[in-house]
Amino acid sequence: MEVQQELLDNWQVIRVIGEIDSKTVTTLRDFIDDKLVNDKAVALDLKKVPFMSSAGLRALLTLQRKTSSMKVDLALIGVAEEIQDTMKVTGFLQYFKLYESIESLP
């Protein structure tokens, strides 16, 4: 898994490439802990994430709690339909704003 960050206007875009599972989730969590900027909203670009395990879902919920405590918006970009289905069944979907692309962010 690869994680990259880019600052665009009022958003810090974190792009994830590859599967998010128990073997890779620590990389994502560490990156987020080290790189988040306090005054910018977070857009987590998941367009190139074909699979996310329950460990990945927990990491998303942790990120949501962190951004909420920072009082910044969190957007998920390009979430695969299978992952959205899992988020819906588990009740996680209600905590997130989903967008198709970076260009569709407010």
N, C-alpha and C positions, 0 to 999 in steps of 0.2 A: 504494500500500500504506500502511496505517495501523498503528501499533504503540502499544499502551497498556499501562500497568502498574497493578496493584492489589495491595495486601498483604492476604492473607486468612490469619488464624491463623499457622501456621508456613510458609506458602507465599507466594512472590512470583509472582503470575500475570502473565504477559506475553501479551497478546492480539494476534494478528496478523489483519488484515483485508485480503484481496486476494492477488494472486499473488506468489509469491516466485521471482524470476528474476534474471538477471544485472543488470537495470536497478534492481531494488529491494533486492537482498540487502545492499548497503552500508548502507542505512537500518536494516535489522534488526541487522546486526553492530554498528553504531555505538550503537544504542539499548541493546543488551545490554552492550556494553563500559562505557557510561556509567551504567547503572541497576542492575546486579546488586548485591544486598546480600549480604555475605559469610556471614551466619549463617542465611539462610533458603533453604529448598529452592525450586527453580524449577519452575513449571508453565507450559509453553508451550502456550497455547490456540490450536489451529490449525483450529478448527471452521469458520472463514470463509475458509479458504485452499483454493481450488479447484484450484490448480496449483502445483507446486514443481519448478523445474529442478534440474539437477545442482549449480548454484551454491547453491541453497537447501539441498540435501542436505549439501553441504560445510559450510555455516554451522551446520547441526544438529550435525554431528560436532565442529566447533570448540566449540560450546556444551557438548556432552557432555564434552569434554576439560577445558574450563574448570571446569565444575561438579564434575567428578571431582577436579581438583586443589584445589578449594575444600572438598572433602569434604562436599558437599551433594547431596541427591537431585535428579534431573531427571525430570520426567514430561511426556509429550506428550499433549495432550487433543484428542480429536475429529479425529484424522488421517483424511483422506479415504481411501477404499478404494484408489483408484488410486495414491495416494502410498504407502500401506502396501505395495502390491504391488511398487512400485519399490524401496522400502527392503528388502523381503525378497529380491528378486533380487540386489541389490547387496551384501547382507550387513549393511547398516546396522541393520536391525531388531533384531538381537541386542544392540545397545548401549543400547536405550531401553525404558522402561516406558510402555506406552500405556494410557490411560484414556478412557472414553466422555465423561465430564463432570467438571467441577470438584467436584461433590458426591461423586464416587466416589473422590477422592483419600484416601489413608490418613491 
